[in-house]
Amino acid sequence: MYTYPDVMVTCHPNDSLDQVMMHHPVLLIEVLSPGTESHDRVWKFSRYTQLSSLQHYLLVSVNNWLVEWYRREPSGVWSYTPLASQDDAATISELGIVLPLADIYTELDMVPQLDKPRT
């Protein structure tokens, strides 16, 4: 069975030859929707973590200002970092990219939960 993430980044030269399937992703991003959230969190994540090339898995919420960042540590254990502030960003050094939450959520009429004033 094949899966199709919303965003996939690979650096492997063999992946550029195959225009249909990528076998060595470094980064996968899923945009969560009510219909796919459980599938993305459980089924896809368990399959994706079996890919030795995968280093980063990001789940982007459309209901809240939240990006959940899973990354494979050198020990092979997956760590979890929730990003929920306007100043947060996922810095993916292997790819030389920074993904600021402010850029991810720029088009949505949503305020970060952590940055809301307390009443």
All heavy atoms as an XYZ file, in Angstrom:
968
protein
N       0.843     -1.179      0.000
C       0.000      0.000      0.000
C       0.887      1.241      0.000
O       1.903      1.296      0.671
C      -0.908     -0.002      1.228
C      -1.751      1.231      1.337
S      -2.917      1.188      2.691
C      -4.318      0.591      1.802
N       0.475      2.244     -0.731
C       1.221      3.482     -0.835
C       0.532      4.578     -0.042
O      -0.684      4.575      0.109
C       1.328      3.915     -2.302
C       2.014      2.888     -3.160
C       1.284      2.020     -3.952
C       3.393      2.774     -3.151
C       1.908      1.068     -4.733
C       4.028      1.832     -3.924
C       3.287      0.976     -4.715
O       3.914      0.039     -5.475
N       1.324      5.513      0.436
C       0.765      6.685      1.103
C       1.279      7.933      0.404
O       2.352      7.922     -0.213
C       1.161      6.739      2.594
O       2.582      6.814      2.683
C       0.660      5.524      3.335
N       0.515      8.981      0.528
C       0.875     10.236     -0.107
C       0.784     11.354      0.923
O      -0.314     11.814      1.244
C      -0.061     10.520     -1.286
C       0.031      9.463     -2.350
C      -0.857      8.403     -2.373
C       1.037      9.505     -3.310
C      -0.761      7.410     -3.340
C       1.149      8.527     -4.270
C       0.239      7.473     -4.279
O       0.352      6.502     -5.225
N       1.927     11.797      1.449
C       1.889     12.921      2.393
C       1.578     14.215      1.650
O       1.679     14.280      0.420
C       3.310     12.929      2.964
C       4.143     12.317      1.893
C       3.269     11.313      1.198
N       1.223     15.238      2.403
C       0.948     16.533      1.776
C       2.221     17.187      1.252
O       2.202     17.852      0.220
C       0.233     17.451      2.774
C      -1.155     16.914      3.107
O      -1.933     16.668      2.165
O      -1.441     16.708      4.295
N       3.327     16.994      1.975
C       4.630     17.517      1.552
C       5.670     16.446      1.814
O       5.663     15.811      2.877
C       5.021     18.806      2.325
C       6.415     19.284      1.931
C       3.984     19.901      2.109
N       6.570     16.265      0.855
C       7.661     15.310      1.032
C       8.935     15.928      0.476
O       8.925     16.511     -0.612
C       7.360     14.009      0.289
C       8.472     13.002      0.416
S       8.124     11.353     -0.264
C       6.891     11.596     -1.468
N      10.034     15.791      1.240
C      11.328     16.291      0.800
C      12.312     15.135      0.848
O      12.418     14.433      1.850
C      11.828     17.443      1.702
C      13.204     17.909      1.260
C      10.833     18.597      1.695
N      13.021     14.964     -0.245
C      14.047     13.937     -0.330
C      15.306     14.555     -0.923
O      15.227     15.503     -1.702
C      13.581     12.750     -1.191
O      14.629     11.772     -1.259
C      13.220     13.168     -2.602
N      16.431     14.013     -0.544
C      17.709     14.474     -1.085
C      18.423     13.346     -1.832
O      19.523     13.533     -2.327
C      18.607     14.975      0.045
S      17.915     16.347      0.967
N      17.796     12.198     -1.880
C      18.424     11.022     -2.471
C      18.384     11.110     -4.001
O      17.325     11.343     -4.577
C      17.711      9.756     -1.991
C      18.498      8.523     -2.173
N      18.589      7.872     -3.381
C      19.246      7.810     -1.304
C      19.346      6.805     -3.250
N      19.768      6.753     -1.992
N      19.523     10.931     -4.677
C      19.549     11.077     -6.140
C      18.644     10.078     -6.874
O      18.105     10.410     -7.932
C      21.018     10.850     -6.502
C      21.650     10.227     -5.320
C      20.825     10.595     -4.128
N      18.438      8.900     -6.339
C      17.573      7.924     -7.002
C      16.106      8.359     -6.987
O      15.340      7.972     -7.863
C      17.703      6.542     -6.365
C      19.048      5.912     -6.651
O      19.778      6.342     -7.531
N      19.390      4.899     -5.877
N      15.720      9.139     -6.001
C      14.330      9.601     -5.930
C      14.001     10.571     -7.059
O      12.866     10.629     -7.518
C      14.034     10.244     -4.580
C      13.844      9.211     -3.481
O      13.628      8.032     -3.802
O      13.909      9.593     -2.308
N      14.973     11.325     -7.518
C      14.702     12.270     -8.603
C      14.488     11.556     -9.937
O      13.871     12.106    -10.841
C      15.826     13.302     -8.719
O      17.031     12.661     -9.087
N      14.967     10.320    -10.048
C      14.772      9.548    -11.277
C      13.364      8.976    -11.377
O      12.827      8.801    -12.455
C      15.796      8.408    -11.350
C      17.269      8.829    -11.310
C      18.164      7.604    -11.245
C      17.609      9.680    -12.524
N      12.770      8.676    -10.253
C      11.430      8.095    -10.204
C      10.429      9.212     -9.943
O      10.404      9.783     -8.866
C      11.349      7.036     -9.100
C      10.053      6.247     -9.121
O       9.084      6.713     -9.748
O      10.020      5.184     -8.510
N       9.620      9.534    -10.913
C       8.702     10.658    -10.782
C       7.394     10.284    -10.097
O       6.553     11.136     -9.871
C       8.428     11.272    -12.148
C       9.681     11.845    -12.764
C       9.414     12.491    -14.107
O       8.287     12.611    -14.546
N      10.470     12.910    -14.767
N       7.221      9.006     -9.755
C       5.981      8.572     -9.135
C       6.166      8.279     -7.648
O       5.363      8.686     -6.827
C       5.421      7.317     -9.854
C       4.169      6.812     -9.171
C       5.157      7.631    -11.316
N       7.233      7.583     -7.297
C       7.454      7.195     -5.903
C       8.798      7.707     -5.396
O       9.780      7.700     -6.129
C       7.436      5.672     -5.768
C       6.080      5.070     -5.975
S       6.011      3.326     -5.533
C       7.179      2.598     -6.657
N       8.791      8.127     -4.151
C      10.008      8.517     -3.463
C      10.252      7.481     -2.376
O       9.336      7.162     -1.616
C       9.878      9.910     -2.855
C       9.524     10.988     -3.845
S      10.819     11.205     -5.071
C       9.942     12.084     -6.330
N      11.454      6.994     -2.295
C      11.770      5.916     -1.362
C      12.621      6.364     -0.172
O      12.796      5.598      0.763
C      12.499      4.785     -2.099
C      11.700      4.206     -3.217
N      10.762      3.223     -3.015
C      11.679      4.496     -4.541
C      10.200      2.904     -4.171
N      10.745      3.663     -5.115
N      13.158      7.583     -0.226
C      14.111      8.027      0.788
C      13.784      9.422      1.324
O      14.643     10.308      1.334
C      15.529      8.023      0.203
C      15.901      6.761     -0.488
N      16.273      5.632      0.189
C      15.931      6.441     -1.802
C      16.537      4.669     -0.675
N      16.324      5.132     -1.888
N      12.568      9.660      1.802
C      12.247     11.006      2.287
C      12.996     11.330      3.577
O      13.261     10.460      4.395
C      10.742     10.926      2.549
C      10.505      9.496      2.873
C      11.458      8.732      1.994
N      13.337     12.601      3.713
C      13.959     13.109      4.938
C      12.902     13.796      5.792
O      12.923     13.712      7.010
C      15.102     14.097      4.597
C      15.677     14.723      5.860
C      16.183     13.411      3.794
N      11.968     14.467      5.126
C      10.917     15.242      5.791
C       9.567     14.903      5.174
O       9.433     14.889      3.948
C      11.191     16.739      5.618
C      10.069     17.726      5.941
C       9.720     17.708      7.423
C      10.460     19.130      5.493
N       8.592     14.626      6.031
C       7.205     14.441      5.595
C       6.320     15.369      6.414
O       6.511     15.500      7.630
C       6.744     12.994      5.805
C       7.484     11.927      5.007
C       7.000     10.539      5.418
C       7.303     12.142      3.522
N       5.371     16.010      5.743
C       4.442     16.914      6.426
C       3.022     16.498      6.057
O       2.712     16.287      4.876
C       4.672     18.382      6.018
C       6.106     18.817      6.362
C       3.647     19.294      6.693
C       6.466     20.211      5.873
N       2.187     16.387      7.077
C       0.770     16.104      6.886
C      -0.034     17.272      7.441
O       0.221     17.726      8.563
C       0.353     14.821      7.613
C       0.970     13.556      7.076
C       0.384     13.081      5.749
O      -0.515     13.747      5.204
O       0.847     12.036      5.254
N      -0.979     17.773      6.660
C      -1.924     18.783      7.123
C      -3.138     18.020      7.628
O      -3.773     17.286      6.875
C      -2.293     19.760      5.997
C      -3.333     20.763      6.481
C      -1.048     20.467      5.476
N      -3.410     18.170      8.909
C      -4.476     17.396      9.541
C      -5.849     17.964      9.203
O      -6.060     19.168      9.248
C      -4.292     17.390     11.057
C      -2.978     16.814     11.564
C      -2.889     16.991     13.071
C      -2.844     15.349     11.180
N      -6.750     17.072      8.883
C      -8.145     17.452      8.694
C      -8.978     16.490      9.518
O      -8.506     15.399      9.865
C      -8.534     17.390      7.217
O      -8.508     16.052      6.760
N     -10.205     16.858      9.858
C     -11.017     15.962     10.693
C     -11.140     14.552     10.110
O     -11.142     13.575     10.836
C     -12.378     16.664     10.745
C     -12.069     18.100     10.528
C     -10.890     18.123      9.576
N     -11.196     14.432      8.799
C     -11.358     13.129      8.182
C     -10.106     12.275      8.134
O     -10.185     11.060      7.983
N      -8.930     12.903      8.230
C      -7.671     12.146      8.092
C      -6.786     12.182      9.330
O      -5.771     11.489      9.366
C      -6.839     12.686      6.913
O      -6.437     14.032      7.199
C      -7.609     12.606      5.607
N      -7.134     12.974     10.330
C      -6.234     13.179     11.470
C      -5.828     11.881     12.149
O      -4.638     11.631     12.374
C      -6.862     14.123     12.490
C      -5.949     14.397     13.666
C      -6.465     15.472     14.590
O      -7.515     16.089     14.326
O      -5.778     15.708     15.609
N      -6.759     11.042     12.467
C      -6.443      9.788     13.158
C      -5.560      8.898     12.284
O      -4.593      8.308     12.764
C      -7.732      9.062     13.525
O      -7.435      7.826     14.133
N      -5.875      8.823     11.009
C      -5.088      8.017     10.065
C      -3.652      8.543      9.972
O      -2.694      7.765      9.969
C      -5.774      8.041      8.696
C      -5.153      7.166      7.674
N      -5.215      5.787      7.738
C      -4.448      7.465      6.566
C      -4.580      5.274      6.700
N      -4.108      6.264      5.974
N      -3.489      9.867      9.896
C      -2.157     10.476      9.797
C      -1.351     10.270     11.078
O      -0.151     10.014     11.029
C      -2.263     11.973      9.504
C      -2.821     12.265      8.118
O      -2.822     11.356      7.270
O      -3.268     13.405      7.902
N      -2.006     10.412     12.217
C      -1.324     10.296     13.509
C      -0.896      8.866     13.827
O       0.157      8.651     14.410
C      -2.222     10.752     14.645
C      -2.414     12.198     14.754
C      -3.254     12.533     15.989
N      -3.458     13.948     16.064
C      -2.526     14.817     16.440
N      -1.334     14.385     16.794
N      -2.785     16.098     16.475
N      -1.718      7.902     13.480
C      -1.475      6.529     13.915
C      -0.950      5.659     12.783
O       0.199      5.217     12.809
C      -2.755      5.916     14.529
C      -2.496      4.497     14.995
C      -3.261      6.780     15.683
N      -1.778      5.410     11.795
C      -1.417      4.459     10.751
C      -0.223      4.935      9.933
O       0.768      4.219      9.763
C      -2.622      4.198      9.838
C      -2.405      3.023      8.937
C      -2.659      1.724      9.218
C      -1.860      3.059      7.617
N      -2.301      0.939      8.143
C      -1.816      1.736      7.147
C      -1.406      4.078      6.785
C      -1.347      1.392      5.888
C      -0.931      3.755      5.530
C      -0.899      2.422      5.093
N      -0.316      6.169      9.405
C       0.787      6.676      8.578
C       2.066      6.830      9.392
O       3.146      6.465      8.926
C       0.414      8.011      7.927
C      -0.464      7.867      6.717
C      -0.636      9.225      6.053
C      -1.340      9.138      4.739
N      -1.447     10.459      4.094
N       1.964      7.384     10.604
C       3.164      7.588     11.416
C       3.874      6.266     11.684
O       5.097      6.183     11.590
C       2.825      8.299     12.722
C       4.024      8.614     13.563
C       5.000      9.490     13.123
C       4.186      8.038     14.811
C       6.113      9.790     13.900
C       5.290      8.329     15.599
C       6.249      9.202     15.139
N       3.124      5.221     11.993
C       3.763      3.929     12.270
C       4.463      3.385     11.025
O       5.508      2.734     11.131
C       2.757      2.918     12.814
O       1.845      2.535     11.817
N       3.932      3.654      9.845
C       4.581      3.218      8.601
C       5.788      4.088      8.274
O       6.829      3.608      7.889
C       3.598      3.255      7.425
C       2.359      2.408      7.527
C       2.656      0.953      7.852
N       1.510      0.080      7.873
C       0.672     -0.076      8.894
N       0.778      0.660      9.969
N      -0.296     -0.965      8.845
N       5.611      5.391      8.415
C       6.682      6.325      8.071
C       7.929      6.114      8.925
O       9.053      6.231      8.440
C       6.218      7.768      8.234
C       5.202      8.253      7.226
C       4.385      9.337      7.531
C       5.055      7.659      5.981
C       3.458      9.817      6.616
C       4.126      8.122      5.066
C       3.334      9.201      5.385
O       2.425      9.677      4.490
N       7.741      5.824     10.209
C       8.906      5.677     11.082
C       9.747      4.455     10.734
O      10.867      4.324     11.215
C       8.493      5.621     12.565
O       7.565      4.551     12.758
C       7.893      6.936     13.017
N       9.243      3.587      9.903
C      10.014      2.431      9.446
C      10.978      2.791      8.319
O      11.851      1.998      7.970
C       9.073      1.312      9.004
C       8.248      0.767     10.154
C       7.217     -0.249      9.698
O       7.352     -0.860      8.647
N       6.189     -0.434     10.494
N      10.842      3.989      7.763
C      11.744      4.453      6.706
C      13.033      4.969      7.342
O      13.015      5.947      8.080
C      11.092      5.570      5.891
C       9.813      5.213      5.151
C       9.124      6.477      4.635
C      10.118      4.263      4.008
N      14.132      4.325      7.057
C      15.396      4.703      7.708
C      15.849      6.109      7.336
O      16.564      6.753      8.099
C      16.491      3.685      7.384
O      16.723      3.632      5.988
N      15.447      6.616      6.183
C      15.857      7.953      5.749
C      15.093      9.067      6.456
O      15.581     10.191      6.551
C      15.646      8.100      4.241
O      14.260      7.992      3.927
N      13.892      8.750      6.950
C      13.038      9.798      7.523
C      13.617     10.331      8.829
O      13.908      9.578      9.744
C      11.617      9.268      7.764
C      10.613     10.327      8.211
C      10.384     11.361      7.117
C       9.310      9.691      8.619
N      13.758     11.654      8.888
C      14.286     12.319     10.079
C      13.261     13.231     10.742
O      13.365     13.514     11.929
C      15.528     13.139      9.715
C      16.666     12.315      9.150
C      17.168     11.277     10.131
O      17.455     11.593     11.289
N      17.252     10.034      9.693
N      12.278     13.707      9.966
C      11.322     14.693     10.488
C       9.920     14.397      9.968
O       9.731     14.134      8.777
C      11.709     16.111     10.048
C      13.087     16.485     10.457
N      13.364     17.032     11.693
C      14.272     16.374      9.812
C      14.671     17.245     11.782
N      15.235     16.856     10.659
N       8.954     14.467     10.879
C       7.538     14.289     10.540
C       6.773     15.406     11.221
O       6.817     15.532     12.450
C       7.054     12.921     11.015
C       5.637     12.571     10.644
C       5.198     12.652      9.331
C       4.736     12.127     11.603
C       3.899     12.311      8.987
C       3.429     11.781     11.266
C       3.023     11.870      9.954
O       1.737     11.525      9.620
N       6.113     16.248     10.439
C       5.365     17.377     10.984
C       3.881     17.190     10.718
O       3.487     16.851      9.597
C       5.820     18.694     10.344
C       7.040     19.366     10.948
C       8.291     18.574     10.709
C       7.195     20.762     10.397
N       3.092     17.405     11.771
C       1.643     17.384     11.674
C       1.159     18.815     11.872
O       1.412     19.424     12.917
C       1.038     16.470     12.741
C       1.423     14.997     12.646
C       0.914     14.232     13.865
C       0.878     14.392     11.368
N       0.480     19.355     10.877
C       0.032     20.743     10.908
C      -1.472     20.766     11.136
O      -2.237     20.233     10.335
C       0.375     21.464      9.587
C      -0.117     22.907      9.610
C       1.882     21.404      9.333
N      -1.894     21.374     12.229
C      -3.309     21.476     12.561
C      -3.955     22.595     11.754
O      -3.350     23.643     11.542
C      -3.487     21.760     14.051
O      -4.840     21.985     14.350
N      -5.196     22.363     11.331
C      -5.959     23.428     10.678
C      -6.979     24.036     11.630
O      -7.608     25.043     11.309
C      -6.665     22.936      9.387
C      -5.661     22.532      8.342
C      -7.636     21.826      9.686
N      -7.128     23.433     12.813
C      -8.082     23.930     13.801
C      -7.444     24.804     14.871
O      -8.121     25.593     15.509
C      -8.800     22.764     14.484
C      -9.609     21.962     13.505
O     -10.241     22.525     12.623
N      -9.567     20.652     13.624
N      -6.157     24.622     15.092
C      -5.400     25.374     16.104
C      -4.074     25.791     15.511
O      -3.595     25.202     14.556
C      -5.108     24.488     17.333
C      -6.355     23.994     17.992
O      -7.214     24.771     18.363
N      -6.454     22.688     18.131
N      -3.468     26.766     16.126
C      -2.128     27.210     15.750
C      -1.174     26.216     16.400
O      -0.683     26.435     17.505
C      -1.916     28.628     16.258
C      -0.649     29.291     15.840
C       0.598     28.987     16.272
C      -0.502     30.374     14.928
N       1.517     29.816     15.695
C       0.865     30.683     14.860
C      -1.393     31.113     14.167
C       1.371     31.699     14.063
C      -0.903     32.124     13.374
C       0.465     32.417     13.322
N      -0.934     25.091     15.739
C      -0.123     24.021     16.314
C       0.522     23.181     15.225
O      -0.156     22.680     14.327
C      -0.979     23.111     17.205
C      -0.287     21.870     17.790
C       0.816     22.269     18.769
C      -1.305     20.970     18.457
N       1.830     23.051     15.321
C       2.587     22.114     14.490
C       3.268     21.155     15.447
O       3.988     21.571     16.353
C       3.625     22.833     13.603
C       4.529     21.827     12.901
C       2.927     23.735     12.593
N       3.017     19.868     15.247
C       3.634     18.840     16.072
C       4.807     18.269     15.285
O       4.633     17.750     14.190
C       2.614     17.761     16.408
C       1.461     18.325     17.229
C       0.356     17.333     17.397
O       0.445     16.508     18.330
O      -0.592     17.381     16.579
N       5.987     18.395     15.880
C       7.227     18.042     15.190
C       7.833     16.807     15.843
O       8.234     16.825     17.002
C       8.176     19.224     15.271
C       9.507     19.087     14.631
C       9.927     18.140     13.741
C      10.615     19.973     14.806
N      11.212     18.378     13.363
C      11.659     19.498     13.996
C      10.809     21.110     15.572
C      12.903     20.130     13.936
C      12.035     21.730     15.514
C      13.066     21.250     14.699
N       7.876     15.738     15.066
C       8.541     14.509     15.492
C       9.860     14.437     14.743
O       9.910     14.660     13.535
C       7.691     13.280     15.140
C       6.392     13.208     15.893
C       5.240     13.820     15.402
C       6.310     12.531     17.103
C       4.048     13.759     16.097
C       5.122     12.465     17.806
C       3.997     13.081     17.294
O       2.823     13.016     17.985
N      10.923     14.144     15.471
C      12.215     14.001     14.796
C      12.978     12.827     15.388
O      12.905     12.552     16.581
C      13.014     15.285     14.821
C      13.443     15.779     16.149
C      14.175     17.123     16.005
N      14.368     17.737     17.291
C      13.537     18.596     17.851
N      12.451     18.963     17.236
N      13.785     19.093     19.029
N      13.696     12.164     14.493
C      14.487     11.005     14.897
C      15.812     11.492     15.482
O      16.580     12.188     14.815
C      14.754     10.094     13.700
C      15.368      8.762     14.087
C      15.784      7.928     12.876
N      14.793      7.851     11.837
C      14.009      6.804     11.608
N      14.088      5.741     12.374
N      13.152      6.822     10.597
N      16.053     11.130     16.721
C      17.306     11.497     17.391
C      18.414     10.538     16.933
O      18.130      9.470     16.390
C      17.118     11.434     18.907
C      16.048     12.377     19.450
C      16.347     13.850     19.194
O      17.527     14.216     19.037
O      15.393     14.643     19.152
N      19.679     10.904     17.161
C      20.782     10.014     16.764
C      20.663      8.604     17.345
O      21.113      7.632     16.734
C      22.025     10.732     17.295
C      21.644     12.178     17.308
C      20.177     12.187     17.676
N      20.020      8.481     18.491
C      19.831      7.166     19.121
C      18.771      6.333     18.403
O      18.625      5.142     18.673
C      19.410      7.344     20.581
O      18.118      7.946     20.639
N      17.991      6.969     17.493
C      16.915      6.281     16.799
C      15.553      6.504     17.435
O      14.528      6.154     16.864
N      15.535      7.096     18.626
C      14.285      7.385     19.327
C      13.649      8.633     18.713
O      14.337      9.586     18.352
C      14.555      7.604     20.837
C      13.323      8.090     21.560
C      15.097      6.342     21.458
N      12.316      8.616     18.609
C      11.598      9.767     18.076
C      11.253     10.730     19.201
O      10.649     10.348     20.187
C      10.315      9.307     17.370
C      10.623      8.694     16.042
C      10.913      7.390     15.803
C      10.717      9.371     14.798
N      11.173      7.203     14.469
C      11.059      8.405     13.822
C      10.542     10.689     14.394
C      11.228      8.728     12.479
C      10.710     11.010     13.062
C      11.045     10.033     12.114
N      11.661     11.989     19.047
C      11.308     13.016     20.029
C      10.119     13.814     19.497
O       9.834     13.809     18.298
C      12.492     13.942     20.304
O      12.831     14.687     19.150
N       9.445     14.503     20.402
C       8.241     15.255     20.074
C       8.380     16.684     20.585
O       8.723     16.900     21.742
C       7.026     14.587     20.732
C       5.755     15.385     20.649
C       5.018     15.426     19.474
C       5.292     16.101     21.750
C       3.837     16.159     19.402
C       4.107     16.827     21.678
C       3.393     16.857     20.501
O       2.235     17.575     20.425
N       8.101     17.645     19.702
C       8.118     19.052     20.088
C       6.867     19.722     19.546
O       6.688     19.803     18.327
C       9.360     19.776     19.520
O      10.541     19.099     19.937
C       9.405     21.226     19.966
N       5.983     20.185     20.437
C       4.829     20.951     19.959
C       5.240     22.411     19.742
O       5.876     23.016     20.603
C       3.818     20.816     21.096
C       4.650     20.599     22.319
C       5.911     19.912     21.864
N       4.903     22.959     18.607
C       5.192     24.350     18.281
C       3.855     25.082     18.217
O       2.984     24.701     17.426
C       5.920     24.457     16.945
C       7.213     23.643     16.821
C       7.727     23.666     15.391
C       8.263     24.164     17.779
N       3.683     26.099     19.049
C       2.367     26.728     19.127
C       2.414     28.244     19.318
O       1.380     28.871     19.504
C       1.567     26.100     20.278
N       3.580     28.827     19.255
C       3.705     30.262     19.449
C       4.062     30.940     18.123
O       4.665     30.330     17.241
C       4.795     30.551     20.486
O       5.039     31.937     20.572
N       3.716     32.196     18.018
C       4.019     32.959     16.811
C       5.523     33.001     16.533
O       5.942     33.109     15.383
C       3.474     34.377     16.965
C       3.610     35.212     15.731
C       2.860     36.517     15.859
O       1.966     36.672     16.685
N       3.224     37.473     15.040
N       6.337     32.883     17.562
C       7.785     32.947     17.395
C       8.421     31.583     17.155
O       9.622     31.497     16.918
C       8.429     33.582     18.630
C       7.968     35.026     18.824
O       7.703     35.704     17.815
O       7.863     35.459     19.984
N       7.635     30.505     17.218
C       8.179     29.157     17.033
C       8.487     28.879     15.564
O       7.854     29.432     14.660
C       7.190     28.100     17.529
C       7.139     28.002     19.042
O       8.065     28.511     19.711
O       6.167     27.416     19.558
N       9.458     27.990     15.362
C       9.824     27.560     14.011
C      10.447     26.171     14.090
O      11.065     25.818     15.088
C      10.813     28.533     13.382
N      10.264     25.400     13.035
C      10.944     24.114     12.906
C      12.200     24.365     12.083
O      12.123     24.745     10.917
C      10.049     23.095     12.221
N      13.356     24.194     12.716
C      14.632     24.379     12.036
C      15.162     23.010     11.659
O      15.504     22.209     12.535
C      15.635     25.124     12.938
O      15.064     26.394     13.294
C      16.958     25.335     12.232
N      15.228     22.747     10.385
C      15.638     21.434      9.892
C      17.010     21.593      9.257
O      17.145     21.911      8.066
C      14.583     20.864      8.934
C      13.247     20.806      9.693
C      15.006     19.515      8.400
C      12.071     20.359      8.927
N      18.021     21.393     10.083
C      19.396     21.671      9.667
C      19.862     20.781      8.521
O      20.634     21.229      7.671
C      20.346     21.566     10.863
O      20.240     20.287     11.447
N      19.386     19.529      8.476
C      19.797     18.627      7.388
C      19.437     19.186      6.014
O      20.107     18.905      5.024
C      19.133     17.244      7.519
C      19.506     16.469      8.738
C      18.534     16.693      9.888
O      17.923     17.761      9.985
O      18.404     15.774     10.707
N      18.370     19.971      5.972
C      17.900     20.539      4.711
C      18.227     22.021      4.578
O      17.970     22.628      3.540
C      16.384     20.334      4.583
C      15.924     18.879      4.617
C      14.401     18.808      4.644
C      16.484     18.106      3.434
N      18.749     22.610      5.648
C      19.075     24.032      5.624
C      17.843     24.914      5.531
O      17.872     25.968      4.897
N      16.743     24.492      6.176
C      15.517     25.283      6.110
C      14.968     25.581      7.504
O      15.212     24.845      8.452
C      14.410     24.605      5.274
C      14.027     23.235      5.856
C      14.810     24.476      3.829
C      12.851     22.581      5.171
N      14.255     26.681      7.578
C      13.539     27.075      8.786
C      12.089     27.293      8.369
O      11.816     27.994      7.391
C      14.124     28.374      9.383
C      13.324     28.823     10.586
C      15.592     28.177      9.744
N      11.171     26.649      9.102
C       9.749     26.780      8.811
C       9.065     27.513      9.965
O       8.610     26.897     10.925
C       9.117     25.393      8.633
C       9.701     24.530      7.522
C       9.173     23.110      7.615
C       9.381     25.138      6.169
N       8.983     28.851      9.906
C       8.331     29.608     10.970
C       6.819     29.377     10.959
O       6.197     29.355      9.894
C       8.642     31.060     10.630
C       9.680     31.030      9.560
C       9.554     29.716      8.887
N       6.234     29.216     12.131
C       4.787     29.042     12.207
C       4.058     30.254     11.655
O       2.996     30.121     11.049
C       4.353     28.772     13.650
C       4.190     27.292     13.991
C       5.501     26.559     13.942
C       3.502     27.127     15.297
N       4.629     31.418     11.830
C       3.997     32.633     11.304
C       3.821     32.537      9.790
O       2.829     33.020      9.244
C       4.822     33.855     11.674
N       4.747     31.890      9.095
C       4.627     31.710      7.648
C       3.613     30.622      7.306
O       2.877     30.731      6.334
C       5.976     31.353      7.029
C       6.945     32.517      7.016
O       6.543     33.655      7.331
O       8.130     32.285      6.698
N       3.587     29.567      8.101
C       2.665     28.457      7.842
C       1.222     28.916      7.982
O       0.364     28.558      7.184
C       2.966     27.277      8.795
C       4.330     26.664      8.459
C       1.865     26.225      8.730
C       4.834     25.650      9.468
N       0.955     29.746      8.992
C      -0.418     30.155      9.292
C      -0.768     31.547      8.765
O      -1.805     32.097      9.123
C      -0.667     30.078     10.800
C      -0.761     28.652     11.283
C       0.316     28.025     11.900
C      -1.931     27.915     11.103
C       0.230     26.709     12.333
C      -2.019     26.595     11.529
C      -0.939     26.004     12.142
O      -1.023     24.698     12.553
N       0.050     32.101      7.903
C      -0.143     33.476      7.444
C      -1.476     33.707      6.737
O      -2.054     34.780      6.845
C       1.032     33.928      6.552
O       0.927     35.323      6.339
C       1.029     33.215      5.215
N      -1.990     32.721      6.029
C      -3.224     32.890      5.261
C      -4.485     32.629      6.084
O      -5.588     32.889      5.618
C      -3.222     31.941      4.060
C      -2.072     32.166      3.107
C      -2.311     33.311      2.146
O      -3.472     33.515      1.767
O      -1.335     33.999      1.798
N      -4.336     32.077      7.262
C      -5.501     31.697      8.061
C      -5.833     32.778      9.086
O      -4.954     33.408      9.656
C      -5.248     30.371      8.777
C      -4.958     29.181      7.868
C      -4.645     27.954      8.694
C      -6.127     28.910      6.938
N      -7.111     32.962      9.312
C      -7.573     33.935     10.295
C      -7.606     33.254     11.661
O      -8.658     32.870     12.156
C      -8.965     34.441      9.894
C      -9.439     35.554     10.795
O      -8.594     36.226     11.416
O     -10.665     35.746     10.889
N      -6.408     33.091     12.233
C      -6.263     32.335     13.474
C      -5.186     33.001     14.332
O      -4.178     33.471     13.813
C      -5.826     30.909     13.098
C      -6.074     29.872     14.133
S      -5.490     28.239     13.575
C      -6.440     27.936     12.115
N      -5.411     33.039     15.627
C      -4.453     33.626     16.558
C      -3.808     32.486     17.354
O      -4.505     31.580     17.794
C      -5.159     34.612     17.515
C      -4.181     35.163     18.535
C      -5.823     35.725     16.734
N      -2.496     32.533     17.539
C      -1.857     31.489     18.338
C      -2.417     31.437     19.753
O      -2.554     32.477     20.402
C      -0.383     31.890     18.361
C      -0.220     32.898     17.286
C      -1.544     33.520     17.066
N      -2.754     30.262     20.225
C      -3.299     30.085     21.564
C      -2.328     30.593     22.635
O      -2.745     31.211     23.605
C      -3.600     28.591     21.818
C      -4.703     28.050     20.960
C      -6.074     28.463     21.445
O      -6.283     28.663     22.618
N      -7.007     28.588     20.528
N      -1.035     30.306     22.469
C      -0.063     30.690     23.488
C       0.161     32.197     23.542
O       0.622     32.717     24.539
C       1.265     29.986     23.251
C       1.276     28.480     23.428
C       2.654     27.921     23.176
C       0.802     28.097     24.823
N      -0.150     32.891     22.460
C       0.102     34.322     22.399
C      -1.132     35.156     22.747
O      -1.074     36.366     22.768
C       0.600     34.721     21.002
C       1.934     34.076     20.674
O       2.636     33.667     21.621
O       2.263     33.955     19.496
N      -2.269     34.507     23.017
C      -3.477     35.239     23.382
C      -3.325     35.814     24.794
O      -2.811     35.147     25.682
C      -4.694     34.314     23.371
C      -5.173     33.937     21.994
C      -6.430     33.107     22.109
C      -6.940     32.728     20.744
N      -8.111     31.853     20.817
N      -3.763     37.040     24.992
C      -3.719     37.582     26.353
C      -4.683     36.818     27.248
O      -5.761     36.409     26.821
C      -4.161     39.030     26.181
C      -4.755     39.121     24.827
C      -4.294     37.952     24.024
N      -4.279     36.618     28.461
C      -5.123     35.905     29.431
C      -6.142     36.865     30.022
O      -5.821     37.993     30.359
C      -4.287     35.287     30.545
C      -3.383     34.220     30.013
C      -2.628     33.570     31.101
N      -1.690     32.622     30.495
C      -1.006     31.764     31.162
N      -1.111     31.690     32.457
N      -0.183     30.945     30.546
N      -7.368     36.390     30.140
C      -8.426     37.240     30.705
C      -8.894     36.686     32.018
O      -8.689     35.577     32.377
C      -9.624     37.321     29.731
O     -10.066     36.009     29.438
C      -9.225     38.043     28.479
